[in-house]
C-alpha cells in the first residue's frame, strides 16, 4: 500500500504517504496507517523535537504531533487529543476504562536491529491514561 503511494518518487516520504493527517488547535497530528508506515513515520518523518505517542503494551498506530519551527510546545489539550487518537487506533480501542499511552520526544524513539515492522524502543517517556476517542 505505501509503495504504491510513493511509486516513482524520490527523497524523504511525505507525511500524507504514511499517515492520516489531522489538525488539532493549529498543530499537525499524524497517525500511522500500518506497521511499516509506523516505522517510516517514527524514524524518518518525525523530527527529533516532535512528540511521539503509542498505546502501551498493545499493537496500534504511532502518532506524532509536529512542533512548529518556532519550537512552540503544544498545549495539554493537544497532547491529550494525540493520546486519545493513539488509544483509538490500537487494539485497546474497546477497552473498558482508560488506556495507558506512552509519549516522548521523537528523538527518544529508536529501532532495534531485526525487530519486526512497527516495533520500536523508547528511551525516556511519560505515560498518560486516556479514553480512546476517534476522529470527530
C-alpha positions as CSV (number, residue, x, y, z in Angstrom):
1,X,0.0,0.0,0.0
2,X,2.7,2.5,1.0
3,X,4.8,1.6,-2.0
4,X,2.1,2.4,-4.5
5,X,1.6,5.9,-3.0
6,X,5.3,6.6,-3.4
7,X,5.8,5.0,-6.8
8,X,8.1,7.0,-8.9
9,X,9.1,9.5,-6.2
10,X,12.5,10.1,-4.7
11,X,13.6,11.7,-1.4
12,X,12.1,11.5,2.0
13,X,8.5,10.3,2.4
14,X,5.7,12.8,2.6
15,X,3.7,12.7,5.9
16,X,0.5,12.0,3.9
17,X,2.1,8.9,2.4
18,X,2.4,7.1,5.7
19,X,-0.2,8.8,8.0
20,X,-3.6,10.2,8.4
21,X,-3.2,13.9,8.9
22,X,-5.3,15.8,11.5
23,X,-5.3,19.4,12.5
24,X,-5.7,19.9,16.3
25,X,-5.7,23.5,17.6
26,X,-3.3,24.6,14.8
27,X,-0.9,21.6,15.4
28,X,-0.5,18.8,12.8
29,X,-1.1,15.4,14.2
30,X,0.0,12.3,12.2
31,X,-1.5,8.8,12.7
32,X,0.4,5.9,11.2
33,X,-1.6,3.6,8.8
34,X,0.3,0.3,9.1
35,X,3.3,-1.3,10.9
36,X,5.6,-0.4,8.0
37,X,4.2,3.1,7.9
38,X,4.7,3.4,11.7
39,X,8.4,2.8,11.2
40,X,8.7,5.4,8.5
41,X,6.6,7.9,10.4
42,X,8.5,7.5,13.7
43,X,12.0,7.1,12.3
44,X,12.1,9.2,9.0
45,X,9.2,11.6,9.0
46,X,9.2,12.7,12.7
47,X,11.7,15.4,13.6
48,X,13.6,14.9,16.9
49,X,11.5,17.6,18.8
50,X,8.2,16.3,17.5
51,X,6.1,14.4,20.1
52,X,5.5,10.7,19.7
53,X,2.6,8.6,21.1
54,X,1.6,4.9,21.3
55,X,-0.8,2.9,23.3
56,X,1.2,0.9,25.9
57,X,1.5,-2.8,25.5
58,X,-0.8,-3.3,22.5
59,X,-0.5,-3.2,18.7
60,X,-1.5,0.1,17.2
61,X,-0.7,3.2,15.3
62,X,2.2,5.5,16.1
63,X,1.0,9.1,16.5
64,X,3.3,12.2,16.0
65,X,2.5,15.8,16.9
66,X,4.5,18.2,14.8
67,X,6.2,21.0,16.7
68,X,6.4,24.2,14.6
69,X,9.8,25.6,13.6
70,X,9.3,28.3,16.3
71,X,9.7,25.5,18.8
72,X,6.3,26.2,20.4
73,X,5.1,23.5,22.8
74,X,1.7,22.1,22.2
75,X,-0.9,22.8,24.9
76,X,-2.0,20.0,27.2
77,X,-5.3,19.7,25.2
78,X,-3.3,18.8,22.0
79,X,-1.2,16.2,23.9
80,X,-4.4,14.7,25.4
81,X,-6.0,14.5,21.9
82,X,-3.0,12.8,20.4
83,X,-3.0,10.3,23.2
84,X,-6.7,9.7,22.6
85,X,-6.1,9.1,18.9
86,X,-3.2,6.6,19.8
87,X,-5.6,4.7,22.1
88,X,-8.4,4.7,19.4
89,X,-6.1,3.4,16.7
90,X,-4.9,0.5,18.8
91,X,-6.1,-3.0,19.9
92,X,-7.2,-1.2,23.1
93,X,-9.9,0.8,21.3
94,X,-12.7,-1.1,23.0
95,X,-11.1,-1.3,26.4
96,X,-13.2,-0.5,29.5
97,X,-11.8,2.5,31.2
98,X,-8.7,4.5,30.4
99,X,-5.8,3.2,28.2
100,X,-2.2,4.0,29.1
101,X,-0.4,5.8,26.3
102,X,3.4,6.3,26.2
103,X,4.7,9.6,24.9
104,X,8.0,11.2,24.4
105,X,10.0,13.4,22.0
106,X,10.6,11.5,18.8
107,X,14.3,11.6,19.5
108,X,13.7,9.0,22.2
109,X,12.3,6.5,19.7
110,X,14.7,4.0,18.0
111,X,14.6,0.7,16.2
112,X,16.3,-2.5,17.4
113,X,18.1,-4.2,14.5
114,X,15.9,-7.1,13.3
115,X,12.8,-6.0,15.2
116,X,9.5,-6.5,13.3
117,X,7.9,-3.6,11.5
118,X,6.3,-1.1,13.9
119,X,8.2,-2.3,16.9
120,X,10.4,0.4,18.5
121,X,12.4,1.0,21.6
122,X,11.8,4.1,23.8
123,X,14.4,6.0,25.9
124,X,12.8,8.3,28.4
125,X,9.0,8.5,28.2
126,X,5.9,9.5,30.2
127,X,2.5,7.8,30.3
128,X,-0.9,9.3,30.1
129,X,-4.2,7.5,30.7
130,X,-7.0,8.5,28.4
131,X,-10.2,7.2,27.0
132,X,-9.9,6.2,23.3
133,X,-11.5,8.8,21.0
134,X,-11.6,8.7,17.2
135,X,-12.0,11.3,14.6
136,X,-14.7,13.8,15.1
